[in-house]
């Protein structure tokens, strides 16, 4: 009986050791974050993966992030299974009334070339060469220059952009996206002239609807005169 008991204890120990080994197969080697960079158009900057590569059992990554100015002293990196999470762990009293752009560089040891998701404040990041959201999402048929616009956006649960809202003085624009990333619709409102331009696309990128209240109002006015 004592022999059987020892065998069971040994097997439990092996099993436990195996679990510890698997959970510790990836761990943070080092991290570095730059000082606060104050861009003029922080609201246009996209949180993104700047660089991602794997060499010699090490995953090297650089991410660009916009967050509260408390981020630098309170950033933590958690690794759970296939997800690397970057979080601002600042207490409420540490938060300030300013935001900054940061670039966070880190190295992670992993004994396999598994794919990792990188999330910031629970939203998945994607690789991009542009610090700003793609310009074509914002230009459309603007009557104004590209200064002093205010941008806001929300996301699908997958992290893909769902809606972008643009506002400047008496101009407004709302862009909806399919979950695939393709534009679904674009509505531009020009309050000074009291008209809208509306475009809608199918999931293949084909324009399926176009409305222009300037043209419609002009046609209606012409018909009345005739």
C-alpha positions in Angstrom: 0.0 0.0 0.0 2.8 2.4 0.9 4.4 1.6 -2.6 1.2 2.4 -4.4 0.8 5.6 -2.4 4.3 6.7 -3.3 3.6 6.0 -7.0 0.4 8.1 -6.9 2.2 11.0 -5.2 5.0 10.7 -7.8 2.5 10.8 -10.7 0.7 13.8 -9.2 4.0 15.5 -8.9 4.9 14.8 -12.5 1.5 16.1 -13.6 1.8 19.2 -11.5 5.3 19.9 -12.8 4.0 19.5 -16.4 1.3 22.1 -15.7 3.8 24.6 -14.2 6.1 24.1 -17.3 3.3 24.8 -19.7 2.0 27.8 -17.9 5.5 29.2 -17.8 6.5 28.5 -21.4 6.2 32.2 -22.3 7.5 35.0 -20.1 8.5 38.6 -20.3 12.3 39.1 -20.8 12.4 42.9 -21.0 10.4 46.0 -21.8 11.0 49.7 -22.5 8.7 52.6 -23.0 9.5 56.0 -24.4 8.7 59.4 -22.7 5.3 61.0 -23.4 5.0 62.4 -26.9 2.3 65.0 -27.4 0.9 64.9 -30.9 -1.5 67.6 -32.0 -4.1 65.1 -33.3 -4.0 62.3 -30.7 -7.6 61.4 -31.4 -6.6 60.4 -35.0 -3.8 58.1 -33.9 -4.6 54.4 -34.0 -3.3 52.0 -31.3 -1.3 49.5 -33.4 1.5 47.0 -33.6 4.5 48.8 -35.2 6.8 45.8 -35.3 6.5 42.1 -34.6 9.1 39.4 -35.3 10.3 36.1 -33.9 13.9 35.0 -33.6 15.9 32.6 -31.3 12.9 31.7 -29.2 12.2 35.4 -28.6 9.2 37.4 -29.7 10.1 41.0 -30.2 7.3 43.6 -30.4 6.9 47.4 -30.6 3.4 48.8 -30.1 2.2 52.4 -30.4 -0.4 53.5 -27.9 -2.4 56.6 -26.8 -3.3 56.6 -23.2 -3.4 58.7 -20.0 -0.2 60.4 -19.0 0.0 58.0 -16.1 0.7 55.1 -18.4 4.5 55.2 -18.4 4.8 54.5 -14.7 1.9 52.0 -14.5 2.1 49.9 -17.6 2.1 46.1 -17.1 2.3 43.2 -19.5 0.4 40.0 -18.8 0.8 36.8 -20.8 -2.1 34.3 -20.6 -2.1 31.4 -23.1 -2.0 33.0 -26.6 -2.7 36.6 -25.5 -0.3 39.3 -24.5 -2.2 42.1 -22.6 -0.9 45.6 -22.1 -2.7 47.4 -19.3 -2.5 50.7 -17.5 -2.7 49.7 -13.8 -2.7 53.2 -12.4 -4.9 54.0 -9.4 -7.7 56.6 -9.9 -5.7 59.2 -8.0 -2.8 58.7 -10.4 -4.8 59.6 -13.6 -4.2 63.0 -15.0 -6.2 65.3 -17.4 -3.8 64.7 -20.3 -3.1 62.0 -22.8 0.2 61.0 -24.6 1.4 58.8 -27.4 3.8 56.1 -26.3 5.8 53.4 -28.0 6.3 50.3 -25.9 8.9 47.8 -26.8 9.1 44.3 -25.2 10.7 40.9 -25.6 9.0 37.6 -24.7 10.6 34.2 -24.4 8.5 31.4 -25.9 9.6 27.9 -26.6 7.3 27.6 -29.7 6.5 29.8 -32.6 2.9 30.1 -31.6 0.8 33.1 -32.7 0.1 35.6 -30.0 -2.7 38.2 -29.9 -1.7 41.6 -28.5 -4.3 43.5 -26.7 -4.3 47.0 -25.1 -7.0 47.6 -22.5 -8.8 44.5 -23.8 -8.9 45.6 -27.4 -6.9 43.6 -29.9 -4.1 45.5 -31.8 -3.3 45.0 -35.4 -0.1 45.7 -37.4 0.1 48.9 -39.4 2.7 51.2 -40.9 0.7 54.3 -40.4 0.5 56.1 -37.1 -2.9 57.6 -38.1 -6.0 55.8 -39.2 -6.0 55.5 -43.0 -6.5 58.9 -44.6 -9.2 57.7 -47.1 -11.5 57.0 -44.1 -11.6 60.7 -43.4 -11.4 62.6 -46.7 -14.4 61.6 -48.7 -15.8 64.8 -50.3 -14.7 67.3 -47.7 -15.4 70.9 -48.2 -12.9 71.8 -45.5 -9.2 71.3 -45.0 -7.8 68.6 -42.7 -7.2 70.8 -39.6 -9.2 70.9 -36.4 -11.3 67.8 -37.1 -12.5 65.8 -34.1 -12.6 62.0 -34.5 -14.3 59.3 -32.4 -14.8 55.6 -33.1 -16.1 52.4 -31.7 -15.3 48.8 -32.4 -16.7 45.3 -33.0 -15.9 42.8 -30.2 -13.2 41.5 -32.5 -11.4 44.8 -32.3 -12.2 45.8 -35.9 -13.4 49.3 -36.4 -17.2 49.6 -36.5 -17.9 53.3 -36.8 -15.9 56.5 -37.2 -17.5 59.8 -36.5 -15.9 63.1 -37.7 -16.9 66.6 -36.6 -15.7 70.1 -37.4 -17.7 73.2 -36.9 -20.8 72.7 -39.2 -19.5 69.6 -40.9 -20.2 66.0 -39.8 -19.3 62.6 -41.2 -20.2 59.1 -40.1 -18.6 56.1 -41.6 -19.8 52.6 -40.9 -17.8 49.4 -41.6 -18.5 45.8 -42.1 -16.7 43.5 -39.7 -14.4 42.5 -42.6 -13.0 46.1 -42.5 -14.7 47.3 -45.8 -16.7 50.5 -45.7 -20.5 49.9 -45.4 -21.7 53.5 -45.6 -20.6 57.1 -45.5 -22.9 59.9 -44.5 -21.6 63.5 -44.8 -23.7 66.4 -43.4 -23.0 70.0 -44.3 -25.0 72.1 -41.8 -24.1 75.4 -43.4 -25.8 74.3 -46.7 -28.4 72.0 -45.1 -27.7 69.0 -47.3 -26.2 65.4 -47.1 -24.3 63.1 -49.3 -25.0 59.4 -48.5 -23.2 56.4 -50.0 -23.7 52.7 -49.3 -21.7 49.7 -50.4 -22.2 46.0 -50.3 -19.7 43.6 -48.7 -17.8 43.3 -52.0 -17.1 47.0 -52.2 -19.7 47.8 -54.9 -21.6 51.1 -54.5 -25.3 50.2 -54.2 -26.8 53.5 -53.2 -26.0 57.2 -53.6 -28.0 60.1 -52.4 -27.0 63.8 -52.8 -29.6 66.3 -51.4 -27.9 69.2 -53.3 -28.7 67.5 -56.7 -32.1 66.4 -55.5 -33.0 69.9 -54.2 -31.7 71.4 -57.5 -33.8 69.0 -59.6 -36.9 69.6 -57.5 -36.3 73.4 -57.7 -35.9 73.2 -61.5 -39.0 71.1 -61.9 -41.0 73.7 -59.9 -39.7 76.5 -62.1 -40.5 74.6 -65.2 
